Amino acid sequence: MSDNSSIFSFPTTTSHRSLATAWLTLALSSLIGAGLVVLLIILARTPVIHDLIPWVGSFKTALVIHVDLSVLVWFLSFAGLFAVIAMPKSGVAAGKVALWVAVLGALLITFSPFLGEDAPFLNNYIPVLANGAFFSGLILFVAGFCGIALLLCIKHQEQQQNDKLVVRFGVTSAIVIALLSVFSLLYTYFAIPPQLARDSELYYETLFWGAGHILQFTHTQLMMVAWIWLATVITGKSVAKPGTLLLMFIIGAFPAILGPVIHAIYPVDSLEHRLAFTDLMYWGGGIAPLMAGVLVFRTLLANKEVANDNRSLRLALLYSLILFGVGGWIGFMINAVNVTIPAHYHGSIVSITLAYMGVTYHVLPGLGYKRPSIVWANRQLILYSTGSLLHILGLAWSGGHGVQRKTAGAAQGLESLADKIPMWIMGLGGVLAVIGGILFLVLAFKALSNPETAK
């Protein structure tokens, strides 16, 4: 399938389409695992209900697996889909090897609580279970992703030089940033002072701090690619001139390049190192998405007539823009270590997820599968977006009451009605978002089970 209004042409060979579909399936499957544990997390935080369930002690383990599946595996597997679509068919054979390595890694991460010691550490970015199965899974998944990432970089020069090259640059720059994040992780691993105990949360916080910050720029770049892709499909118009888009992607990628500079200047266990990466994200993480959001929103306003087939795409795009804006606004409200912090980053995470949901609905027909029901896709997007908005607003409100992050049950200190109401809103929104997420998976997997014979 090729659409002149789109920024990508879909794979034309069976093997190329199969590889793209496999990375999409891995991404969707990671959400199944994340969804199975997210209800535990929500219920363990919800007043009254947390007193009725016997497994609040497993909250930390559930949170580790949920975060790693719903952020790391979901986002990087979708990045793998972008890489395959942007890659020429000559890289497909090697891409299959990378895929199966990543699949094995994702499976080990998912089942690691049953395969070794239950020792969760809730450090930022990539929380861990300190057991061999978890780390083996993490290494294998990252290795599989690096394989497809390197293939895209090697094969990038084989792409035709056309007017859509600038958006392909957005994909490739995002993939290169992800590889830079892996380099940062390896550098930190060997640079951590030996006196820092490896069985402590501080060790893992230090290990993933720089790499985690750099990786956020990969997600931001690909979110902008998704926004532009959806906007061009919806309106049939480019959101900006190629030069403007190129400048936007360069601005988005530039802060990540400063990561190695920070490593060169400050010891990895120093306060200066930590603050430098924090400032890098604070000052550099929002400029390019703001540019992209303005360009996309302006294009949507100028082209209000939307074909019926694209209404779900527009809904996903609009909600993605809204959630990103709300998450950014909440970020400026952070003044202590409390649940305002997860409210902020959940806005960003949900924004990216909504953009990827829209892309999923668009690529399924392009990969040879029946388009999901537009009516049900609209309902799913409204349910997921509304629930997510309630969830993060409830968390932000609770942050104003001093509720601490990474806690559950009585440890949250919810004593007064004023303390409990925002967390009830959080719980209600979380449940609605989970239902919307489940519906998305039902629609997507139903489509994947119904290939169009004409393809």
N, C-alpha and C positions, 0 to 999 in steps of 0.2 A: 504494500500500500504506500503510495506517495502522494503527498498533499502539498500543493504549491504554497498554501498559506502557512505551512508548518516550517519549523526550523530544522527538522530532521526528516530524512527519508527512512522508512522502516526497512529492516533486513529483508532481502529478497530471496535468499536461499533457505531451504528447509533447515539445514544445520545451524545457520546463523540465527534464524528465528527461534530454534529450539534452545540455543544457548541463552538468548535474551529472556525467553520464557522461564528458563531454569533459575536465573538470577532473580527474576520477579517472584517466582514461587518461593525461593529461599527467603526473600524479604517478607512476603506475606506470612510464611510459616513461622517466622520469628515473632510475629505479632500474636500468633496463637499461644505460644509459650508465655509471652509477656502478659497476655490477657488472663491466663489461668491463675497467675499469681497476683494480678493487680487487685482483684476483689478482696483477697486476703489483706492487702495493704490498706485499702479504703475502709473495710469493716473494722480493722484493728485501730483505726483513728477516729471512728465515728462514735460520738457519745452514746451511752446506754448499750449499744450493740456490742462494743468491745468488751463489756462485762459478761456477755453471754457466750462468747466463743472461747474455746480452750487452748487455741494455738497462737495467742498473741506473741509468745516467745519466739516464734518463727518469723516475726515481722522483718528482722534485719536480713535474714537469708532470702526471704521472698523479695525484699527490696533490691538486693544485689542482682538477682536473676532478672527481675523486671527491668531494671535500668539498663543492664547490659544487652538484653534482647530487644527492648523497645527503642533504644538509642543507638548503641554501637552496631549490633547485627542488622537491625532494620535499616538504618541510614546507610551503612556501608554496603549492604547488599543492594540497595536501590542505586547507590553510586556505581556498583558493578553493572546494573542494568544500563545506566547512562553510558558507561564505558563501552559496553558491547554494542549498543546502538550506534555510537559515534565511531566505532572501530570498523575497518574494512574486513571483509569475510576471510581474508588470508590468515587472520589470527584466531579463527574459531577452534581449531584442533587443540592448540595450547591452552585456550581459554577454558576448555572442558576440564583439563587437569586442575587448573586453578579453582574452578567451581567446586569440584568434589573435595578438594582439600578444605575449602571454606565450609562446605556442608558438614563434614566430619567435625570440624572445630565447633560449629554452632550446636551440634548434637551433644558434644561433650560439655559445653557450657550449660546447656539446658538441664542435663541430668547429673551434673557434678554434685549437687547436694546429696545424692544417693550413692555416690561413688567414692566418697572420701570424707575427711573430717569436716564438720559443720562449723567453720570458723569465719564468720563474715566480718569484713572491714568496710565501713561506709565512707571511704574516702571519696573525694570528688572525681567526676568524669568517668572513671572506670572502677567502680567498687568491685571488690574481689572476695572470693571464698578461698581461704588459704589451704587449698588441697591440690594434689597433683592433677586430678582430672580437669579441674577448672583451668589451671594454667596451661595444660596441654591443649585444651580446647581454644583458649584465647590465642595461643601462639599459632595454632593451625588455621584458625579463622583469619587472623591478620595476614598470615603467609599467603592464604588463598586470595585474599583481596589484593595484596601486593602483586601477586602474579597477574591478575587481570589489569591492574593499574599500570604495571610495567609494559604489558602488551599494548595498551592504548598509546603509551608514550613512544614506543618503538614504531608502531604502525601509523602514528599520527601524520607522518609526512606523505603517506600514500593517499590521503584524502584529496579529493578534487578541490582546487582553489576556486571557491564560489562565494556568492554574497552571504552565505550562511556560515562562513568560516569563523566569523567573530564569536558566534555563540558556541561553536565547537571549542573555541579557545576558552570559553567559560568552563566547559566540562573538563578540558585537559588541565587547566590551571587548578581546578578543584582537586583533581586526581593527584597532581604533583604536590599540592599542599598536604594531602593525606600521606604521601610517601615521606615528605619532610617531617610530619608528625611522628612517623615510625622512627626516623633518624633521631629525632629529639628524645624519644623513649629509650632507644639504645644508648645514646650518649649519657642520659641521666642514670641509667642502670649501672654503667661503669664508673660514673663520676660520684655517686653517692658515697659519702665517707663510711668506712667499715664500722665505725662505732655506732651508727644508726641501726638500731635493732630491726631485723627483717620481719619480726613477728608483731610489728606495731602499726597502727593506723597512720602514724606520722611517716613511716617509710613509704607506704603506698601513696599517700598524699603527695609526697615529694616526687616519687617515681612518675606519676601521671600528670603532674601539675603543668609542666611546659607542653608536653605532647597533647594533653587535653585541650589546652587553650588554642594551640595551633590547629587542631582538628576542627574546631568550631568554624574556622574560615572555609574549610571544605564544605561543610553543611550549608553555610550561608551562600557560597558561590552556586551550589547546585539548586538551592531554593530559588535564587534569582533566575537561573536557567529555566526552572520549572515555571516560574511566573511568566517569563517572556514566551516560553513555548505555548502555554495555555492561552495567553493573550493573543498571540498571532493566529492560533487555531480558531479562537472564538470570533475575532473581528476580521480575520483575513488581512490584517494590516501590520506592518512593522511598528513596534513601540517607539523606535528612535532610529536615527541614522547609525550606520555601522561604527563610525568614529566615536559617537557618544557611548554606544554599548561597550566598545573596546575600553574606553576610559573608565567606565563603571567597573568592569571586571578587573582592570589593573588596580584601581583603588581598593577593590575588595580583596585582592590577593596580596597587596603590598605589605600590610601588617604582619602576615604570616612569615614573610621573608626575614623580618626582624627577629624572629625567634632564635635562630642560631647566633645572632649578635648578642642577645641577652645571655645565652649560654656562655659565650666567650668572655663576657664582662663579669658576671656574678657567679659565685659558687651555687650549685643546685640546691643546697640546703640553707641558703641565706634568705633573710627577710627581703633584701633588695631584689633577689631573683623572683620571689613570689609576687611582690608588688609590681615589678616591671611587666610580668605577664598579665596581671590584673589590669594595669593601665592600658596595655596593648589591646585587650578586648574592649575595655570601657571606651577608649577614644577611637579605636579603629574598626570596631565591629558593626557599627550602625550606619556609617556614611553611605556605603555602596547600596545596602538594602533600601535605605531611604530614597536614594536616587531611583532605584528600580521600581519601588512602590509608587512613586510619583508618576513615573513614565507609564507604568501599567495602568494605574487608576485613570490617568488622563486619557489613555487610549480607549478604555472601557466607556468612559463618559462620552467620548466623541463618536462611539459606535454602539449605540444602545440596542439596535436591532440584532437579535441573536437567534440563530437557527435552533430549532427545538432540540436537535441532537447535542447541542453544545451548552444547554442550560445548566446541566450538572457541572460542567467544567467552569462556567462562570461563577456558580455558587461556591465551588471549592476555592477558586481564586479569590473571591471577595472575602470569604471567611478567613482565608490564610492571611490576607493583608490586615484584616481587623485584629486577629489574634496576635500577629507580630507587633502591631502597634500597641495593643494593650500590654503585652509582655514587656515591651520596651519602656512604656510609661511606668509600670510597676517597678522596673529596675531602678528608677530614680527615687523610689520610696524606701529603698533598702538603707537602714541605718543601724541594724544589729543582726546577729546571727539568729534568725527565726524563720518561720515558714513563708515570710515574704520572699525569701530567696528562691525556694522551689516554685512559688507563684510566678516569679519573673521568668525562670528558665522553662517552666511548663508552657508559658505563652509562646516562646520561641520554638520549642519542640513540637507543639501542636500545630503551629503555623507551617512548619516544614512538612509535618505529616499530612496536613490538609492539601498542600501543594502536590505531594506525592500521590495522594488519593485521586486528585484530579488527573494527574498524568497517567495513573493506572487505568482509569476509565477511558482515557484516550488511546493508550497503546494496545489495549486488549484486542480491539478489532484489527489494528495494524499488525499484530502478531498472529492473526488468523483465528480469533475467537469471537463469539457473539457478544455484542455490546450489552452490558447489564441494563436492566430496566431503568429508564430515565426517572420514572416516578419514584421508584424505590431508592435510587441513587440520591435523588433530591432529599427524600425523607431521612436517609442515612446521614447525609452531610449536615442537615439542620440539627438532627439529634446529637451527633458527635460534637458539632461546633458549639451549640447552646450548652450542652453538658460541660464541655471543657471550659467555656467562659465562666459558668457558675463555679466550677471547681477552682480555678485560679483566683477568682474574685473572693471566694470564701477563704482561701489560704492567705491572700493579701490582707483581708480584714482581720483574720486571726493573728497575723504577724503584728498588727497594731496592738493586740492584747498580749503580746510577748510569748505566744506559743512557739516552742522550740521545734526546729526541724529534726528529722530523723528520729522521732519519738512516736510512741503509740500508747494506747490505753491510759492508765492513770498517770504515767510519766508526763503526759501533756499538760497536767495541772489545770484541767477544765473544771472550775469550781462554780462560777456564777452562770446564770442564764446568758448574760452578755458574752461570756467566753464560748458557750456551747452553740449559740445560733449560727455564727459564721462557719463553724466546723460541720454543722448539719447541712448548711448550704454546700460546703465542700463535698460532703459525702453524697448528697443528692446529685450534684453535678458530676461527680466521679462515676456514679452508677449509670447515669444517662450516657456519659461519654463511652463507658465500657459497652453498653448496649449498642450504641452507634458504631463502635469499633467492630463488634461481633457481626453486625449487619453488613459492614463493609467487607469483611472476610467472606461472609456467606455469598454476597453478590460476586465478589472477585473469583472465588473458587468455583462457583456455579458456572461462571463464564469460561473458566479454564477447562471445565469438564465438557464444554460444548463447542468444539472446534467447528469452524465453517468449512464445509467440504470444498468450497470454491477456492480456498486459500492454498 
